[in-house]
Amino acid sequence: MITESFVSNGPDSTKLHPKMQSSECDYVARIEEFETDSRGNIISDSFAIFDSKPQSPWTRSAAKRVFDCACVVLMMPFLLPILAIVWVAVRLTSPGPVLFLQKRMGQHGRDFTILKFRTMTHLEDKTHQPVTTSFNQHFTPVGPFLRRYKLDELPQLLNVLAGHMSLVGPRPKLPEHAISNLQCRAGITGAATIAFALEESILERVPKHRLEAFYHTVVLPAKHRLDAEYMAKATFMTDFRLIVDSVFRRWDCTIMEDLLHEWAVEHGDPMLLANVCDPDKTLVHSAILPRMDRPAPTGQSRAY
């Protein structure tokens, strides 16, 4: 067993993207140490360093819960017409239930049923791809539009009222994708949600034979680190800013673009390099995310 330190203090230290450096930025994620086995696979218990991070007073406060419920109640009159239109659109454009129900892992490892508008065709055998890209699933006619504008997430406001979720927090994962226990309520939006909002279109550029490896060795750990660091520093104002950024679709995909570029360079894949843009010609996150073999079941579709 070895312990890898991801950032050295020497002159050749990896250059990290500003969003991932320790700074005043809301979406900060400092580099920590992970324990790996002899093949470089992340050991799940090593994520305890993030689980043990103290949650900010705001994250643990009753005021956050009051804020969540007040926002949902105040927004509901404006959202009800949108919910009705989406409900009708899903019902009329494809057979099957309007809502997509799925078990997710919530606070302290307790599972709950997440609500979403269905964006994929209803398959009895549930043979959807384990990692979703823009074109590898059986989407309904309105599915891509709903996913692009995050309208499929609106039913989760009921999850917020029920106490399963918060407006801001780490996205709840499938049991097979959960690499740690959440110490706070899962969220509809969060630091990782902003950074990976265009995940499906970016993942479409990854060759199919590398897709699951890239997702499990790079994307999952990066999301976890971003969310854990944010929730340790969250305040009312940072939550409010994330909500506003989400409503106005102020996404920041630079972190994921940089992760994809580093992955392409590391593996020397000419097809992947041809699909990756690196305007600054700099490598980011070099060697900060060792491999993690966590294959997803082929019978489960991934939603985030």
N, C-alpha and C positions, 0 to 999 in steps of 0.2 A: 504494500500500500504506500502511495506517495501523496504528498500534498503539494499542489502547484500554486505558486504565487503568480498572479496574472500581470503584475506591473513591477518591473525592476526599477531600481533607483539609478542605474547607470545611464550613460549618454545614449544608449540604444533602446531606451524604454519605449514601449509601444505608444504611439500617438493615438489617444482616444478622441472620439468625437466629443465636441463641447457638451452635448446633451448628456454624456455619460461620465463627465468629470465631476468632481466634488466642487460645487459652486453654489451660487444663490438661486440657480435655476430650479423651477418647480419640478422638473422632470429628471432631476439628478439621480444618478445611480453609481455609487462608489464601487470600485473593484474590490472584491473580497477573495477569500481562498476557498476552493472546493477540494474535497478529498476525492481522489480517483483511484481506480484499480490499475492493474498492470497494463491494461489496454487503453487507458485514458478515458474510460467511461465514468461519468459522474456517479458517485454513490449518493443515493437519495438522502441519507441522513446528513450529508454535508450541507443541505439547504437549511438545516437548523440554525445556521448562523444568521439567516434572514428572519426565521420565525422567532428567534430570541431578541431581535431588535425591538426596543420599546416602542409601543405605539404612541403617537402624539396625544396630548390631552384632548384635543378636538376629536380625534378618531374614536376615543373611548367615551366621549361625553354623551349625556342624554340630549344635549342641545343639538347635536348632529342628527339624532333621530327625529327630533321635533322639526328641524329644518327640512329634512327629507319629506316628511309627511305634509308639512305646510306647502312646500313647493308643488308636490303632486296634486294636492287639493286645489291650489290656486291655478294650476295649469290645465286642470281637467276640462273646464268649459271650453277652452280654446282647442284642446286636443280631441274632444269627442267627435267633432265632424270629420277630422282626419282619420280617426280610428274607424268610423263608420264607412268611409270611402274605401279604406284599405280592406276592411272586412268583406265588403261587396266585391271588390276587385279580385281578391283571392278566391272567393266562393264561385264567381262566374267564369274564371279563366282556367280552372283545373279541378278535377274531381278529388275528393278527399276532405279531411277536416281543415278548418280555417286556421286553427292554432296548432303549432308544433310544440309538443310537450316532451321534455327530456330531463333526466336526472342529472343534477350537477352537485358539486361539492361546495358547501357553504362554510359558514363560520364554525371553527373547532371541528371540522371534519364531518359535520352533519349534512346529509344530503337533502335536497329539496327539488321540487319540480319547477323548472324554469319555463316561462311562457314566451313564445315568439309567434309572429305570423309565419305561416308555412311559406317557404320560398322554393322548395324542391318538390318534384312530383312525388305523390304518395305511392311508395313501393312496399308491397307486402313483405318481401324478403329483405328490405332495408339495405340493399347492396349499394350504398353510396360510398364514395371515396373517403378514406379516413382523414385526408388533409384537403381542404377545399381551396381551389383556385377559381379564377373567373370563368373557366370553360370546362372543367373536368366533372361537373355534376349535372344531374338531370333537373335543371331549373324550370320552374313554371314560367309562363309568359311574362308575369310581372315580378318574378323573383329577383332578377338582377337589379331592377330599378329599386325595389324595396331594400335590398342589401346595400346598394350604393349610397342611398340616403339614410340608411340605418332606421328606416321606418318599421322594419320587421322587429325591432327591439322594443317598440312602444308598449306592448302588453306587459313588459317587465315592471312598469309602474305599479301594477297590481302586486307583483312580488315585493316591491318596496313597501307598500301599505301593509302587506302581510308580515313584514319584519324579516323576510328572507334576504333582502338585498338593501343596499343603500344607493343613492344616486351616484356617488363617487366611491370607488374602491376597486380592488383587483377583480378582473372578470372571473366568474365561477367556471371551473374546468370540469370536463368529464372525469369520472373516477379514474379512467385509464391515463388521463393527462395530468392528474393532480400530482405535483412533485413536492407538496408540503401542505400542512394544515393552515387554513386562513385564520388569523387571529382577530380579524375584523369582518364585518359583513361584506360580502361580494358586492360589486358595483355595476351599474349600467355603463358608466364610463370611468376612465381613470388615466393615469399617466401612460400606461402601456397601450391603452385604447387609442389615445391620440397618436402615439408613435407608430402603431401598427394598423391604423385605420384603413390603409390601402393595401393591406396584406395580401388579399386575394389576387389583385392585379399584378403585384410584384412577384408573388410565388408562381404566377403563370410563366414567368421567364426562366424558372428553374427546370432543367431537364427532368423528365418524369422519373428516371431511374435514381435521381438524387433528391427528389422532393421530400420524402419522409425523413431521410437522414438530415437534411438541412433544417427541417422544422423541429425535429427532436433534439438536435445537438446545438442549435443556434437560437431559434426563435423562442422556444419555451423558456430556457434559462434567462434570456434577455428580458422577456416580459416579467418574469418573476422578480428579477433584480430591480427593474424600474418600479414596479408596484410596491415592493417591500420598502425601498428607500423613500418613495413618496409618502407612504402611509406613516412612516416614522416622523415626518416633518409636516404633515398636513395641518392646515388651519382653515378657518371659515373662508378666508379670502382666496386661498389656493383652490379649495373645492369650488367656490363660486366661479373662479376663472376657468377651471376645467369644464364646468357645465356650459358656460358661455362659448368656449372654444368648440365644444361638441355641437351645440345648437347651430352655430354658424359655420360648422365644418372646417374649422381652422386646423387641418391635419398637418403633421410634421413627419414626413416619411424619410427624412435624411438618415435617421438611425438605421432603419431597415435597409435602405439602399447601401449604406456603408457596410453593414454586416454581410450583405449579399456580395459586395465587391471583394471583401476580405476572403470570404468562402471561395469565390471563384479563383482568386489568385492562389490560395492555399492548395487547391486541388488541381490547378493548371488545366481547367476544362475550357477548351477554346470556344465551345458552343455557349457556355455560360458567360465567359468573358465578353463575347460578342454582344450579349444581351444586357450587360451591366454598364452603367455610366458612372464614371468617377471623375467629375470635372476638376477636382483639386489635385488629382494624381497622387493622393496620399492613402496609405493603408491605415485602416482603423480597426480597433479591437483585435489586433493580431495576437493569436494564441490565448485569448481571454476566455474562450468557451470550449473546454475540452469535450470530447465526445460523450454522448449519453445515449445508450441503446435502450430506447423506450418505445418499441413498436406499438402502433395503435391497432386495435382490432379492425379488420376489414369490414365488419358488419356495422360499424358505427360511423356516422357522419360527424364531422367536426363543425361545431358552431362556436362563435366567439363574440 
